[in-house]
Amino acid sequence: MTKVRFQKYDGKFVGVECSGHCDYADEGEDIVCASLSSIVQTAVLGIMSIVGVNIGYEVNEKDGYLKAILPKTLTDEQAHDADVILKTAYLGVSDLYENFSDFISLEVE
């Protein structure tokens, strides 16, 4: 199971952490894991490329681990735009969770 935790601060999304493998299917054929990874990695890329924020992140593919946290020094516009991207990622993961809750856990803190 992949555990996904979105982090909020002061009402805004500020990070996401994923750990574990979905185990929906064999490695290379796991569409749930691939979908989840695509959603979260696209959000990180969007924050870096579109918002222009060098988001701090850690990845360990073997363990199925990704953690991305926004820096605390953002302009109001950057914080807004990053929040929109992370909210969108949350919606995508939530939709995936609705159909595959045996393989994904989801929380917001």
C-alpha positions in Angstrom: 0.0 0.0 0.0 1.2 3.5 -0.8 0.6 6.0 2.0 0.0 9.6 0.8 0.1 12.5 3.1 -0.6 16.1 2.0 0.6 18.7 4.4 -1.2 22.1 5.0 -0.1 25.1 6.9 -2.3 28.1 7.6 -5.0 26.7 5.3 -2.7 26.2 2.3 -1.1 23.0 0.9 2.7 23.1 1.5 3.8 19.6 0.8 3.2 16.0 -0.1 4.8 12.7 1.0 4.3 9.3 -0.5 5.8 6.0 0.8 5.5 2.4 -0.2 4.3 0.6 -3.3 0.6 0.2 -4.3 1.0 -3.6 -5.1 -2.0 -3.5 -7.4 0.0 -5.4 -10.0 3.5 -6.6 -10.7 6.3 -4.0 -11.0 6.1 -2.4 -14.4 2.4 -3.2 -14.8 1.0 -1.4 -11.7 -1.3 1.2 -13.2 -2.4 2.5 -9.8 1.2 3.2 -8.8 2.0 4.7 -12.2 -1.1 7.0 -12.0 -0.2 8.1 -8.4 3.4 8.7 -9.3 2.4 10.8 -12.4 0.0 13.0 -10.4 2.5 13.8 -7.6 5.6 14.1 -9.8 3.7 16.4 -12.2 2.8 18.6 -9.3 6.4 18.9 -8.2 7.5 19.7 -11.8 4.8 22.3 -12.0 5.9 24.0 -8.9 9.5 24.0 -10.0 8.9 25.0 -13.7 5.7 27.1 -13.7 5.8 28.7 -10.2 9.6 29.0 -10.3 10.1 27.6 -6.8 13.0 25.2 -6.0 10.9 22.9 -3.9 12.9 20.6 -1.7 12.3 17.0 -2.4 13.6 13.5 -1.7 13.1 10.4 -3.8 13.9 6.8 -3.3 12.4 4.8 -6.1 13.3 1.4 -4.6 11.2 2.2 -1.5 8.5 4.1 -3.4 9.3 7.2 -1.5 8.8 10.9 -2.5 8.6 13.9 -0.2 8.3 17.4 -1.4 8.0 20.4 0.9 7.7 24.1 -0.1 10.3 26.4 1.3 9.0 28.9 3.9 10.2 31.9 1.9 7.7 32.3 -0.9 6.1 35.4 -2.3 2.3 35.6 -1.8 1.9 34.8 -5.5 4.2 31.8 -5.4 2.4 30.5 -2.3 -1.0 30.9 -4.0 0.2 29.2 -7.2 1.9 26.3 -5.4 -1.2 25.8 -3.3 -3.4 25.6 -6.5 -1.1 23.0 -7.9 -0.9 20.9 -4.7 -4.7 21.2 -4.3 -5.1 19.9 -7.9 -2.8 17.0 -7.1 -4.8 16.3 -4.0 -8.0 16.1 -6.1 -6.3 13.7 -8.5 -5.1 11.5 -5.7 -8.5 11.7 -4.0 -10.2 10.5 -7.1 -7.7 7.6 -7.4 -8.2 6.8 -3.8 -11.9 6.5 -4.2 -11.5 3.7 -6.6 -8.4 2.0 -5.2 -8.5 2.5 -1.4 -7.2 -1.1 -0.9 -3.9 0.1 -2.4 -3.7 3.8 -1.3 -4.1 5.5 2.0 -4.7 9.2 2.0 -4.6 11.9 4.7 -4.2 15.6 5.1 -2.5 17.1 8.1 
